[in-house]
Amino acid sequence: MSELLLQGGRVIDKSGDRLADVLIGSDGLITEIGKGLKGGKTLDVQGKIISSGFVDLNVYLGGPEDQQSETILSGTESAVKGGYTAVVAIAKDPVVADNASSAAAMIEISQDALCEIIVAGSATLHNDAETMSPLGEISGNGVKLFSASGPPLTGYQTTRRIMEYSQKYGITLLYSCSNSFLSPKGAMNEGAVSSLLGIPGIPKVAEAIEVFQLSQLALLTGASLHFQQISTAKSVEIISEAKSNGASITCEISPHHFSLDESLIASFDARYKVLPPLRTKQEIARVKDLITSFDAIATGHSPCQDHLKHQAYTDAPFGTIGLETALGASIKNLDLPLNEILRLLSWSPAEIAGIAETHGGHLIPGRPANLTVFDPDAAWVAKGTHMASKCSVTAFEDIELKGLVSHTLVDGELVVINGVVQDNKGKGDQN
């Protein structure tokens, strides 16, 4: 890898916003940031933003037994195209990191990814929400994030015990409060639209109940929790109150939950079937009013085989891909300054994931050049078939977004050039 100069860009990181060049050494580290720099191969990024790379806390990347939905390669190609330099891989059945051996195996197969993968362990055996995994053994492999199931699916005693043990090993527990326990067959938000369409609904109070239960247990035990894909204002208010009382809690929102509403389901198109479900326009407005209370934007990237989404709405699986649309949806739909959007996409999730020394944070000499270059004003229309994921079903299909990634650098190597993913982590042509 040769020395590289990003010239004429606008640098935005946790420390601020300035016009500057970024010089990257042959070792992949930032050498210097300033105006009028010289040296190495020059890449003109005038009019574009140079940001610390994005970090996603909630991504499904397939696994050894699910190569049809996604692979490590296709998933991380999609990630770097979207500007991500690190993602947290959430395991699903049948392959979960619920013991030391499976965690080590998942870490091993992640080594060839185009960006850094942080493997999340499973806090319960087989993800069954009943029996605690050997947290100590798994964390011995360096795993510090664990996906967990909480009440009402897990008994309160099991949940409490997991939270208590988690502190001994410095673990953060990831909770998705979308168990739909009030409506096991629910397939969309419960309300006037679900009644009109005749689709079983999931009441939004179900999410708030789980968030409240887990927040109270966090206060009782002192455990560190991260709530995934929060979609209601009431949940945000509960989390904020728990934080003010001393709870160690963070939360994320997905772009489709602040951009798209339940009216789209009138088409019966299963691309809009996500969990938690799309909410009402009024609920989205309330959530957006509270957007600065969130700690991260995470995609909830959940690919499946395309044909499964072409079934009848109620038969299709939940989920949507989202790595390549997150930036565009955020700039288009959030009334926030760029540095606040980048806080939610980059340095705050990097801190939650425990990788703030190498991702997000302050761009300074000596740090790995994990960077994203993008045009904040570029308008483009989302097309699933143009995306790198093996799944081409996106909830943003044919929707115009604003903000497009042109280049992504992982450890100083250009893995995306002019929107095109490079082979071998960008070790080929870098024109």
C-alpha positions in Angstrom: 0.0 0.0 0.0 1.4 3.4 -1.0 1.0 6.8 0.7 -2.3 8.4 -0.1 -3.5 12.0 0.1 -7.2 12.9 0.3 -7.1 16.5 -0.9 -9.6 19.4 -0.7 -12.2 17.8 1.5 -14.2 18.9 4.6 -13.2 16.8 7.6 -15.9 16.1 10.2 -15.2 14.0 13.3 -16.0 14.1 17.0 -13.7 17.1 17.5 -15.3 19.3 14.9 -15.6 20.4 11.3 -12.8 21.9 9.2 -11.5 22.1 5.6 -8.4 20.0 5.4 -6.4 17.4 3.5 -5.7 14.0 5.1 -2.4 12.3 4.4 -2.3 8.5 5.0 0.9 6.6 5.3 1.9 3.3 3.8 1.2 1.7 7.2 -2.5 2.6 6.9 -2.3 5.2 9.7 -3.2 8.9 9.4 0.1 10.8 9.1 -1.1 14.4 9.0 -4.3 16.5 8.7 -4.0 20.1 7.5 -4.2 22.4 4.5 -1.8 22.3 1.6 -0.4 18.9 2.3 1.8 17.1 -0.3 2.8 13.5 -0.8 1.8 10.2 -2.2 -1.0 9.4 -4.7 -3.5 12.2 -4.6 -7.3 11.7 -4.5 -9.3 14.9 -5.2 -12.3 15.0 -2.8 -13.2 18.6 -3.1 -16.8 19.3 -2.2 -17.0 16.1 -0.2 -17.0 15.1 3.4 -14.2 13.1 5.0 -15.6 11.4 8.0 -14.6 8.8 10.5 -16.0 5.5 9.2 -19.5 4.5 10.1 -20.2 1.7 12.6 -23.3 -0.4 12.6 -24.4 -2.1 15.8 -27.0 -4.4 14.3 -26.2 -6.5 11.2 -27.1 -10.0 10.2 -24.4 -11.4 7.9 -25.6 -14.9 7.3 -23.4 -17.8 8.4 -22.0 -21.2 7.4 -25.5 -22.7 7.2 -27.2 -19.7 5.6 -25.2 -18.7 2.5 -28.3 -18.0 0.5 -29.4 -14.9 2.5 -26.0 -13.3 2.9 -22.3 -14.2 3.2 -19.4 -12.5 5.0 -18.2 -11.2 1.6 -21.5 -9.9 0.2 -22.5 -8.5 3.6 -19.3 -6.5 4.1 -19.3 -5.4 0.4 -22.7 -3.9 1.1 -21.3 -2.4 4.4 -18.3 -0.7 2.8 -20.4 0.6 -0.1 -22.6 2.3 2.6 -19.5 3.8 4.3 -19.2 1.3 7.1 -15.7 0.4 8.4 -17.0 -1.8 11.2 -20.2 -3.8 11.9 -21.5 -5.8 14.8 -22.6 -9.2 13.5 -25.8 -10.5 15.3 -26.1 -14.2 15.0 -29.3 -16.0 14.3 -30.3 -19.7 14.4 -29.0 -22.2 13.5 -25.5 -20.7 14.1 -25.0 -18.7 17.3 -22.0 -17.9 19.4 -23.3 -19.5 22.6 -20.1 -21.2 23.6 -16.4 -20.6 23.4 -15.8 -22.8 20.3 -18.6 -21.4 18.2 -17.6 -17.8 19.1 -14.0 -18.6 18.1 -15.2 -20.1 14.8 -17.3 -17.1 14.0 -14.4 -14.8 14.7 -12.2 -16.9 12.5 -14.4 -16.8 9.5 -14.8 -13.0 9.9 -11.1 -12.4 9.3 -11.5 -12.2 5.5 -14.2 -9.5 5.6 -13.8 -6.2 3.8 -14.4 -4.3 7.1 -14.0 -5.1 10.7 -16.6 -7.5 12.1 -17.3 -7.5 15.8 -19.0 -10.8 16.7 -21.8 -10.6 19.2 -22.3 -13.6 21.4 -25.6 -15.1 22.4 -26.4 -14.7 26.1 -28.6 -17.8 26.1 -27.9 -21.3 24.8 -29.2 -21.8 21.2 -30.7 -18.3 21.5 -33.6 -20.1 23.3 -34.2 -17.3 25.9 -34.2 -19.9 28.7 -30.7 -21.0 29.7 -27.7 -18.6 30.3 -24.7 -19.2 28.0 -21.2 -19.6 29.6 -20.6 -15.9 29.3 -17.1 -16.0 30.9 -15.8 -18.6 28.4 -17.2 -16.8 25.4 -15.9 -13.4 26.6 -12.5 -15.0 27.0 -12.4 -14.8 23.1 -12.7 -11.1 23.3 -16.5 -11.0 22.8 -17.9 -8.1 24.8 -21.3 -7.7 23.1 -24.1 -10.3 23.6 -27.5 -10.4 22.1 -30.1 -11.3 24.7 -33.8 -12.0 25.1 -35.6 -10.4 27.9 -39.0 -10.7 29.5 -41.6 -11.8 28.8 -39.9 -14.5 26.7 -37.1 -15.1 29.3 -38.0 -15.7 32.9 -37.2 -12.7 35.1 -34.8 -14.8 37.2 -32.8 -15.8 34.1 -32.7 -12.2 32.8 -31.6 -10.9 36.1 -28.9 -13.6 36.4 -27.6 -12.7 32.9 -27.4 -9.1 33.8 -25.6 -9.8 37.1 -23.0 -12.0 35.5 -22.5 -9.6 32.6 -20.9 -7.1 34.8 -18.2 -9.6 36.0 -17.0 -9.9 32.4 -17.5 -6.3 31.2 -20.3 -7.3 28.8 -22.9 -5.1 27.2 -26.2 -6.8 26.5 -28.1 -6.1 23.3 -31.9 -6.3 23.6 -34.4 -6.2 20.7 -37.7 -5.3 22.3 -39.9 -6.7 19.5 -41.1 -10.1 20.9 -44.7 -9.3 19.9 -45.9 -11.1 23.0 -49.2 -9.3 22.9 -49.8 -10.5 19.3 -47.7 -13.5 18.4 -49.2 -13.5 14.9 -48.9 -9.8 14.4 -47.4 -8.6 11.1 -47.7 -4.8 11.2 -48.4 -1.9 13.6 -51.8 -2.3 15.3 -54.2 0.4 14.5 -56.6 1.8 11.9 -54.5 0.7 8.9 -54.1 -2.9 10.2 -57.9 -3.1 10.8 -58.6 -1.8 7.3 -56.2 -4.2 5.6 -57.2 -7.2 7.8 -53.6 -7.9 8.9 -53.0 -8.9 12.5 -51.4 -6.0 14.3 -48.7 -5.6 17.0 -49.6 -2.9 19.5 -46.8 -0.3 20.1 -47.2 -0.7 23.9 -45.6 -4.1 23.6 -42.2 -2.5 22.9 -42.7 0.0 25.8 -43.5 -2.7 28.2 -40.3 -4.7 27.4 -38.2 -1.5 27.5 -39.6 -0.6 30.9 -39.0 -4.1 32.3 -35.5 -4.3 31.1 -34.7 -0.7 32.2 -35.8 -1.5 35.7 -33.7 -4.6 35.8 -30.7 -2.6 34.6 -31.3 -0.2 37.4 -31.5 -3.1 39.9 -28.4 -4.9 38.7 -26.2 -2.2 37.3 -25.9 -4.0 33.9 -25.0 -2.2 30.7 -27.8 -2.5 28.1 -28.2 -1.4 24.5 -31.7 -1.4 23.1 -31.9 -2.2 19.4 -34.3 -0.7 16.9 -36.4 1.4 19.2 -39.4 2.7 17.3 -41.8 4.5 19.7 -41.6 7.8 21.5 -42.7 6.2 24.8 -39.8 3.8 24.7 -37.4 6.8 24.3 -39.0 8.5 27.2 -38.7 5.4 29.4 -35.0 5.0 28.4 -34.3 8.7 29.1 -35.8 8.5 32.5 -33.8 5.4 33.4 -30.6 7.1 32.2 -31.4 10.1 34.4 -31.7 7.7 37.4 -28.3 6.2 36.7 -29.0 3.3 34.4 -26.2 2.3 32.0 -28.3 2.2 28.8 -28.0 3.2 25.2 -30.4 2.9 22.3 -30.5 2.9 18.5 -33.0 3.6 15.8 -33.1 2.3 12.3 -33.5 4.5 9.2 -36.7 2.9 8.1 -38.3 3.7 11.5 -37.8 7.4 11.0 -38.3 7.5 7.3 -41.2 5.2 6.3 -44.7 4.8 7.7 -47.3 2.0 7.9 -49.4 3.4 5.0 -46.9 1.8 2.6 -48.2 -1.6 3.7 -51.5 -0.9 1.8 -49.6 -2.3 -1.2 -49.3 -5.6 0.6 -45.6 -5.6 -0.5 -43.6 -7.6 2.1 -40.5 -5.4 1.6 -42.2 -3.2 4.3 -42.6 -6.1 6.7 -40.1 -5.3 9.4 -39.8 -5.9 13.2 -40.6 -3.6 15.0 -43.2 -2.7 12.5 -43.4 0.6 10.6 -45.4 3.0 12.7 -47.9 5.8 12.0 -46.9 9.2 10.6 -47.8 10.8 13.9 -45.5 8.3 15.8 -42.6 8.9 13.5 -43.0 12.7 14.0 -42.8 12.2 17.7 -39.8 10.0 17.5 -38.0 12.5 15.2 -38.6 15.2 17.8 -36.7 13.0 20.2 -33.9 11.9 17.8 -31.1 13.5 19.7 -32.0 11.3 22.6 -30.8 8.3 20.6 -27.2 7.1 20.8 -26.9 5.5 17.4 -28.5 4.9 14.0 -28.2 1.2 13.2 -29.6 -0.5 10.1 -31.0 -3.8 11.5 -29.7 -5.2 8.2 -31.6 -8.4 7.9 -31.4 -10.1 4.4 -33.2 -13.1 3.3 -33.6 -15.0 0.0 -35.5 -12.7 -2.4 -38.3 -15.2 -3.2 -39.3 -15.3 0.5 -40.3 -11.7 0.3 -42.5 -12.4 -2.7 -44.9 -14.4 -0.7 -48.1 -13.2 0.7 -47.5 -10.4 3.2 -48.4 -12.4 6.3 -46.3 -15.4 5.2 -43.1 -13.5 4.3 -40.3 -13.1 6.9 -39.6 -9.9 8.7 -36.6 -7.7 7.8 -35.0 -5.5 5.2 -31.5 -4.7 4.0 -30.2 -1.3 5.0 -26.4 -0.8 4.9 -26.3 1.1 1.6 -29.3 3.4 2.4 -28.6 4.5 6.0 -26.6 7.7 5.2 -29.0 8.8 2.4 -32.1 8.2 4.5 -30.6 10.0 7.4 -29.6 13.1 5.5 -32.9 13.1 3.6 -35.2 12.6 6.5 -33.6 14.0 9.6 -33.5 17.8 10.3 -30.1 17.6 11.9 -26.7 19.1 11.2 -24.2 16.7 9.5 -22.1 16.4 12.6 -25.1 15.2 14.6 -26.0 12.6 11.9 -22.4 11.5 11.9 -22.4 11.2 15.7 -25.2 8.7 15.4 -23.6 6.8 12.5 -20.0 6.8 13.6 -18.4 7.9 16.8 -21.2 7.1 19.3 -21.8 3.5 18.0 -18.0 3.0 17.9 -18.0 3.9 21.6 -20.9 1.5 22.4 -19.1 -1.3 20.4 -15.9 -0.7 22.3 -13.8 0.2 19.3 -13.5 3.9 19.7 -9.7 3.7 19.6 -9.7 2.6 16.0 -13.1 3.7 14.6 -15.2 6.9 15.0 -13.8 9.4 17.4 -11.1 12.0 16.6 -9.2 11.8 13.4 -5.7 12.5 14.5 -2.2 11.4 13.3 -1.3 7.9 14.4 -4.9 6.5 14.2 -5.9 3.9 11.6 -7.4 5.5 8.6 -10.9 4.1 8.8 -12.6 6.8 6.8 -15.7 7.5 4.7 -15.8 10.0 1.9 -19.3 11.1 0.7 -21.2 13.8 -1.1 -23.9 15.1 1.3 -25.8 16.7 -1.5 -25.9 13.9 -4.0 -29.5 12.8 -4.8 -30.0 9.2 -5.9 -32.8 6.6 -6.1 -32.5 3.4 -4.2 -32.5 0.2 -6.3 -32.1 -3.1 -4.5 -30.7 -4.8 -7.6 -27.9 -2.3 -7.6 -26.8 -3.1 -4.1 -24.0 -5.5 -3.1 -26.1 -7.6 -0.6 -27.2 -11.0 -1.8 -30.7 -9.9 -0.9 -32.1 -7.2 -3.2 -35.3 -6.4 -1.2 -35.0 -3.0 0.3 -37.8 -1.0 2.0 -36.4 2.1 0.3 -36.9 0.8 -3.2 -37.5 3.6 -5.8 -37.3 6.3 -3.0 -35.0 9.2 -3.6 -32.3 9.7 -0.9 -29.7 12.4 -0.3 -26.1 11.7 0.4 -23.9 9.1 -1.4 -20.7 7.4 -0.4 -17.9 7.7 -3.0 -14.9 6.2 -1.1 -14.4 4.0 2.0 -11.0 3.3 3.5 -10.4 0.5 6.0 -7.0 0.6 7.7 -5.9 3.0 5.1 -6.8 0.8 2.1 -9.4 2.0 -0.4 -12.0 -0.7 -0.4 -14.5 1.5 -2.3 -13.5 3.8 -5.1 -16.1 6.0 -6.8 -18.8 3.8 -5.4 -17.3 0.6 -6.6 -16.1 -2.1 -4.2 -12.5 -3.1 -4.9 -11.1 -6.6 -4.8 -8.6 -7.6 -2.1 -9.5 -4.7 0.1 -8.6 -2.1 -2.5 -5.1 -3.5 -3.2 -5.8 -3.2 -6.9 -6.1 -0.1 -9.1 -6.6 3.0 -7.0 -7.2 5.6 -9.7 
